[in-house]
Structures are given as C-alpha cells and as structure tokens.
C-alpha cells in the first residue's frame, strides 16, 4: 500500500485575497464550484475557513463513490486542509500570488490499496481526480 496523490492547478485572473476568500467560503461559494461528481454537499459546522465541517459524496467513477466527512484547518494563510474522517484522504487547497493573479492548487493524497488493485488505483485515479479538479477550478475562474 502506497500513497496516491492527485494534483491540479490553475492561474486565476483575480487578486489573491479575493480568491482566498472565495475558496474558504464553504457555505456559499463552494457549492457553486462543485461539478456533477459531487452529491449531497452539506456544511455541518462553521462555513468559512478553519473549523468548518462539511460532508459530500464524491462519485469519482461510475462504481467508485467516496463518502467524505471533512474537517477544515488553515495551517498557513492561503492554505486550507480538508481531512476526511472516513478515510486517509487529505485535500490541500493552496492559493498564492501569481503576478497580478492567483495560483490555485488542489492536491489530494490517500493511502492506496495493495496488490493489483493498488497498481490500477495509483495508475488511473490521479488522472481522474485531476479532471474533476480541473472542472472545479474552471468554475472558480468563472465565479471570480
């Protein structure tokens, strides 16, 4: 069993403070960013930045649905970490300056399966999740 990591990033044509504000808004903005791969999204505590708790179902493939119960921390300005209570999955959103705009990076890692299933997971899951995140980042660019 090894670590599996998926990453996507996009430069957004907006000031870093504005993009950080939108990314940290789990109540109003986040539902607008989610693609058809997300179902039953709900904020259960907080709603902005650290201390937020939210749940959703992530339909990564037709057969693979992950029930996420995330708790959000903010270890540094512009960095939000969503830790899933139901698995080893951790998603980090990082928003940094990129000239006059902002670079938004989403990175998710988890403990992969062993054996042949783990091989396929490590080979195909990162690309699939990157496609989902590219859609989320596209929606963020539209909202900004």
PASE-210727 format. One record per residue (C-alpha): residue in one letter; x, y, z. Coordinates in pm, 1 decimal, always signed. Each point is the difference from the previous one (the first is absolute). Example, Ala and Ser with C-alpha at 12.3 -4.5 7.8 and 13.67 -1.06 7.14 Angstrom:
<vokols>
VOKOL   res       east      north         up
VOKOL     A    +1230.0     -450.0     +780.0
VOKOL     S     +137.0     +344.0      -66.0
</vokols>
This chain:
<vokols>
VOKOL   res       east      north         up
VOKOL     X       +0.0       +0.0       +0.0
VOKOL     X     +148.4     +332.6     -108.9
VOKOL     X     -102.8     +362.3       +2.0
VOKOL     X     -209.9     +109.7     -297.7
VOKOL     X       +3.7     +369.9      -91.6
VOKOL     X     -205.0     +203.5     -246.8
VOKOL     X      +73.5     +364.1      -79.4
VOKOL     X     -156.2     +275.1     -210.0
VOKOL     X      +77.7     +369.7      -20.0
VOKOL     X     -114.4     +304.6     -186.7
VOKOL     X      +89.5     +366.5      -15.0
VOKOL     X     -303.9     +215.1      +76.4
VOKOL     X      -15.6     +357.6     -123.4
VOKOL     X      -89.5     +158.0     +334.6
VOKOL     X     +184.1     +133.5     +306.1
VOKOL     X     +119.3     -262.1     +248.1
VOKOL     X     -210.7     +137.9     +288.8
VOKOL     X     -320.3      -30.3     -204.2
VOKOL     X      +76.0     -354.1     -114.8
VOKOL     X      +94.1     -109.0     +353.9
VOKOL     X     -329.0     +142.2     +125.7
VOKOL     X     -199.2     -195.1     -258.5
VOKOL     X     +188.1     -327.5      +52.4
VOKOL     X      -50.5      +23.2     +378.6
VOKOL     X     -376.9      +56.4      -33.4
VOKOL     X     -141.3     -349.7      +41.9
VOKOL     X     -359.6     +121.4      +47.1
VOKOL     X      -64.1     +224.3     -300.4
VOKOL     X     +283.3      -34.8     -251.4
VOKOL     X     +102.8     -364.5      +29.0
VOKOL     X     -335.5     -145.5     -110.0
VOKOL     X      +25.6     +212.2     -317.3
VOKOL     X     +343.3     -147.7      -78.9
VOKOL     X      -98.4     -364.6      +25.1
VOKOL     X      -39.7     -203.5     -317.1
VOKOL     X     -247.0     -281.5      -63.7
VOKOL     X     +243.1     -234.8     +178.0
VOKOL     X     -109.5     +140.5     +337.9
VOKOL     X     -330.7      -87.4     +167.5
VOKOL     X     -172.4      +78.3     +328.0
VOKOL     X     +237.1     +285.6      +90.6
VOKOL     X      -73.7     +138.7     +345.8
VOKOL     X     +177.4     +227.8     +247.0
VOKOL     X      -58.2     -137.0     +349.6
VOKOL     X     +209.0     +245.4     +201.4
VOKOL     X     +152.9     +341.3      -63.1
VOKOL     X       +0.6      +90.7     -365.4
VOKOL     X     +302.9     +219.6      -57.7
VOKOL     X     +357.7     -125.0      +24.4
VOKOL     X     +146.7     -182.4     +298.0
VOKOL     X     -246.7     -181.2     +221.6
VOKOL     X     -240.9      -72.7     -281.6
VOKOL     X     -139.4     -351.5      -21.6
VOKOL     X     -165.1     -112.9     -319.6
VOKOL     X     -111.5     -323.8     -157.5
VOKOL     X      -58.5     -118.0     -354.4
VOKOL     X       +7.8     -301.7     -223.6
VOKOL     X     +270.1       +2.5     -266.6
VOKOL     X      -89.7     -215.8     -300.5
VOKOL     X     +343.6      -45.8     -153.3
VOKOL     X     -113.7     -272.6     -243.1
VOKOL     X     -326.7     -177.1      -72.5
VOKOL     X      +88.2     -260.6     +263.9
VOKOL     X     +212.9     +200.5     +245.7
VOKOL     X     -179.5     +227.3     +248.8
VOKOL     X     +183.5     +143.1     +299.3
VOKOL     X     -200.0     +128.7     +298.1
VOKOL     X     +204.4     +298.4     +124.4
VOKOL     X      -28.4     +156.5     +347.0
VOKOL     X     +253.6     +283.3      -14.9
VOKOL     X     +135.2     +218.2     +276.5
VOKOL     X     +177.4     +314.3     -117.3
VOKOL     X     +317.4     +144.5     +149.7
VOKOL     X     +208.0     +296.5     -114.8
VOKOL     X     +365.6      -66.2      +87.4
VOKOL     X     +115.3     +313.6     -186.3
VOKOL     X     -168.3     +293.4     -174.1
VOKOL     X     -124.2     -114.8     -339.4
VOKOL     X      +17.0     -369.3      +90.0
VOKOL     X     -311.0     -199.0      +89.1
VOKOL     X      +28.3     -366.6      +92.1
VOKOL     X     -306.8     -226.2      -15.9
VOKOL     X      +51.2     -318.3     +200.3
VOKOL     X     -251.0     -279.3      -59.0
VOKOL     X     -117.7     -175.4     +316.7
VOKOL     X     -113.4     -301.5     -206.6
VOKOL     X     +331.5      -78.6     -168.9
VOKOL     X     +365.5      +96.4      -29.8
VOKOL     X      -86.3     +264.1     -263.2
VOKOL     X     +139.9     +350.1      +51.6
VOKOL     X      -63.8     +282.9     -247.2
VOKOL     X     +205.7     +318.9      +11.2
VOKOL     X     -108.6     +319.4     -174.4
VOKOL     X     +280.5     +254.3      -40.7
VOKOL     X      -52.0     +349.9     -138.2
VOKOL     X     +316.1     +202.9      -70.8
VOKOL     X      +79.4     +315.9     -193.2
VOKOL     X      +78.8      -40.7     -368.4
VOKOL     X      +78.9     +345.3     -133.9
VOKOL     X     -324.0     +198.7      +12.8
VOKOL     X     -198.7     -323.2      +29.5
VOKOL     X       -9.3     -307.7     +221.5
VOKOL     X     +124.1     -354.1      -37.1
VOKOL     X     -246.5     -251.4     +146.9
VOKOL     X     +127.8     -351.2      +63.5
VOKOL     X     -207.8     -295.0     +120.4
VOKOL     X     +190.2     -307.0     +117.7
VOKOL     X     -160.4     -313.0     +139.6
VOKOL     X     +183.1     -299.0     +140.8
VOKOL     X     -112.6     -322.6     +162.5
VOKOL     X     +128.9     -344.9      +87.4
VOKOL     X      -53.3     -216.5     -306.7
VOKOL     X      -99.2     -362.4      -12.5
VOKOL     X     +253.7     -278.8      -27.1
VOKOL     X      +49.8     -255.4     -275.4
VOKOL     X     -129.4      +27.1     -353.6
VOKOL     X     -290.4     +223.1     +110.4
VOKOL     X     +252.6     +239.8     +150.9
VOKOL     X     +197.8       +2.6     -322.5
VOKOL     X     -307.8     +101.8     -199.4
VOKOL     X     -103.6     +253.5     +263.5
VOKOL     X     +342.7     +166.2       -2.4
VOKOL     X       +5.5       -6.6     -381.1
VOKOL     X     -349.2     +133.4      -78.8
VOKOL     X     -147.4     +176.6     +304.0
VOKOL     X     +228.9     +307.8       -7.3
VOKOL     X      -93.1      +82.7     -361.5
VOKOL     X     -370.4      -46.6      +70.4
VOKOL     X       +8.3     +219.6     +308.4
VOKOL     X     +204.6     +262.2     -186.2
VOKOL     X     -277.6      +19.1     -262.9
VOKOL     X     -257.4      +54.6     +274.1
VOKOL     X     +215.8     +271.3     +160.2
VOKOL     X      +58.1     +167.5     -337.3
VOKOL     X     -379.2      +37.6      -19.1
VOKOL     X      -15.1     +146.3     +351.4
VOKOL     X     +279.5     +247.2      -79.9
VOKOL     X     -176.8      +95.7     -323.0
VOKOL     X     -311.8      +87.9     +195.5
VOKOL     X     +210.4     +201.4     +246.7
VOKOL     X     +146.1     +199.3     -290.5
VOKOL     X     -353.1      +71.5     -127.3
VOKOL     X     -127.8     +113.0     +341.4
VOKOL     X     +291.1     +234.8      +62.6
</vokols>
